[in-house]
């Protein structure tokens, strides 16, 4: 489990997050449940994970997730705790969700802002990439199914599987020419 302050391991709705504006300035703090209920802007990280064979980690979220339950995602990640850096959150979230320790620090690629079309979900995020050669043991509370897929197979599934909307938007930006750094 994480040593990060303000993490609510038993009740994620109680986890304290920074509320930020569109310029990423901290306006205050609130519990995650309140942030989601009121559609307040908060910070998140997206980590694109490849294995030693260059396949992409893809998973389906559990049915009891607070947002986007049972949808597929091509990123691991999550919210940035109050006072936590994006870089620290990226490593913490990747290790937690993949069930590994000793992962290399994810490489930051670009900042990303997601605003749901209906205004109900607002994120300031950062997209990262990491190589994971370790055997993964995904966190069962977060991940219902997983596989490492060749990226061409992932692309074929974009129109057939239901994806988390923020991850799908971030992946579109990641695939744009010049977007990806080197991991």
matplotlib code that plots the C-alpha trace (Angstrom):
import matplotlib.pyplot as plt

x = [0.0, 1.0, 2.6, 1.3, -0.5, -4.2, -4.7, -7.9, -7.1, -10.4, -12.7, -11.4, -14.2, -12.6, -9.1, -8.2, -7.3, -6.3, -9.0, -7.3, -8.3, -7.7, -4.1, -3.4, -3.3, -4.5, -7.8, -8.3, -8.8, -11.8, -12.5, -12.5, -16.2, -17.1, -14.9, -16.6, -20.1, -19.6, -17.6, -14.6, -11.3, -8.6, -5.2, -4.6, -1.8, -2.0, 0.8, 1.2, 2.9, 4.8, 6.4, 9.8, 8.2, 6.8, 3.2, 0.8, -0.8, -4.6, -7.2, -10.9, -11.7, -13.7, -17.5, -17.2, -14.9, -16.2, -15.9, -16.0, -16.7, -16.2, -14.7, -11.4, -8.3, -4.9, -3.4, -2.8, -3.0, -5.3, -5.7, -2.9, -3.2, -3.3, 0.3, 1.6, 3.6, 2.6, 5.9, 5.4, 1.7, 2.7, 5.2, 2.9, -0.2, 1.8, 3.3, -0.1, -2.1, 0.4, 1.2, 5.0, 7.7, 11.0, 9.5, 11.6, 10.3, 7.7, 8.9, 6.7, 5.5, 3.0, 0.4, -3.2, -6.5, -9.7, -13.1, -16.1, -18.5, -21.2, -18.8, -19.3, -15.7, -12.7, -9.1, -5.7, -3.4, 0.0, 0.7, 3.7, 5.3, 7.1, 8.6, 7.7, 9.8, 8.6, 5.9, 2.6, 0.1, -2.6, -4.5, -7.8, -9.7, -8.8, -8.5, -11.0, -9.1, -5.7, -3.4, -0.4, -1.5, 0.4, -0.4, -2.0, -4.5, -5.2, -6.0, -8.3, -10.2, -10.8, -14.1, -15.3, -14.6, -16.0, -13.1, -12.8, -13.4, -10.5, -8.0, -9.3, -8.8, -5.3, -4.4, -5.5, -3.1, -0.4, -0.7, -0.5, 2.8, 5.6, 3.6, 5.5, 8.8, 11.2, 10.8]
y = [0.0, 3.6, 5.8, 8.9, 11.3, 11.8, 8.5, 6.8, 3.1, 1.8, 4.5, 6.3, 8.8, 10.3, 10.8, 14.4, 16.0, 19.4, 21.4, 23.3, 25.8, 25.4, 26.9, 24.2, 26.6, 25.1, 26.6, 24.4, 20.7, 18.4, 14.7, 12.8, 11.9, 15.6, 16.5, 13.9, 14.8, 18.6, 18.2, 20.1, 20.2, 18.0, 16.5, 13.0, 11.0, 8.7, 6.1, 4.3, 0.9, -1.2, -4.6, -5.9, -7.0, -3.5, -4.6, -2.2, -2.9, -2.8, -3.5, -3.3, -1.4, -3.1, -2.6, -0.8, 2.0, 5.5, 6.7, 4.9, 1.4, -1.7, 0.3, -0.5, 1.7, 1.8, 3.7, 3.0, 5.9, 7.9, 11.0, 13.0, 13.4, 16.8, 18.2, 15.2, 15.9, 14.5, 12.6, 10.9, 10.1, 8.5, 6.1, 5.3, 4.7, 2.5, 0.4, 0.0, -0.8, -3.2, -4.8, -4.3, -2.5, -1.2, 0.1, 2.7, 6.3, 6.9, 9.4, 12.6, 13.1, 16.1, 17.8, 17.0, 18.6, 16.7, 18.3, 16.0, 17.4, 17.8, 19.5, 16.8, 15.7, 18.1, 17.0, 18.6, 15.6, 14.6, 11.7, 9.4, 6.4, 3.5, 0.2, -2.7, -5.9, -7.1, -9.7, -7.8, -8.7, -6.1, -4.7, -6.7, -3.7, -1.7, -4.1, -6.8, -8.1, -7.2, -8.2, -6.9, -6.3, -5.4, -1.8, -2.6, -4.9, -2.1, 0.2, -2.4, -2.6, 1.2, 0.9, -2.4, -2.0, 0.7, 2.9, 5.4, 8.8, 10.6, 7.8, 7.6, 11.3, 11.1, 8.2, 10.2, 12.9, 10.4, 9.0, 12.4, 13.0, 14.3, 13.6, 10.6, 10.9, 8.0, 5.6]
z = [0.0, -0.5, 2.0, 0.2, 2.6, 2.0, 0.2, 1.4, 0.7, 2.2, 0.7, -2.4, -2.2, 1.0, -0.7, -0.6, -3.9, -5.0, -6.8, -9.6, -12.3, -16.1, -15.6, -12.9, -10.0, -6.8, -5.6, -2.6, -1.6, -1.4, -1.1, -4.4, -4.0, -3.8, -6.7, -8.9, -7.7, -8.3, -11.5, -10.1, -12.0, -10.5, -11.5, -13.0, -14.6, -17.6, -18.0, -21.3, -20.5, -22.9, -22.2, -23.3, -26.6, -27.2, -26.6, -24.8, -21.5, -21.9, -19.3, -18.3, -15.2, -12.4, -12.2, -8.9, -10.0, -9.1, -12.7, -16.0, -14.5, -16.7, -19.5, -21.2, -20.9, -22.6, -19.7, -16.0, -13.7, -11.7, -9.5, -8.1, -4.3, -2.6, -2.6, -4.7, -7.9, -11.2, -11.5, -8.1, -8.8, -12.2, -10.5, -7.6, -9.8, -12.3, -9.6, -7.7, -10.8, -12.4, -9.0, -9.3, -7.4, -8.7, -11.9, -13.7, -13.3, -16.1, -18.7, -19.0, -22.5, -22.5, -20.4, -21.3, -20.3, -20.5, -20.3, -20.7, -23.3, -20.7, -18.3, -15.6, -15.5, -15.7, -15.5, -15.8, -16.5, -17.6, -20.0, -19.4, -20.9, -19.2, -20.2, -17.8, -18.2, -14.7, -14.4, -13.6, -11.0, -11.6, -8.7, -8.5, -7.0, -10.1, -13.0, -14.0, -17.1, -18.7, -21.5, -23.3, -26.9, -30.1, -30.8, -34.2, -32.3, -29.8, -32.7, -34.3, -30.9, -30.7, -32.6, -31.0, -27.3, -25.0, -23.8, -21.0, -22.7, -21.2, -22.0, -25.6, -26.0, -24.5, -26.8, -29.8, -28.8, -28.1, -31.6, -33.2, -35.0, -32.7, -29.5, -28.1, -26.4, -26.0, -23.1]

ax = plt.figure().add_subplot(projection="3d")
ax.plot(x, y, z, "-o")
ax.set_aspect("equal")
plt.show()
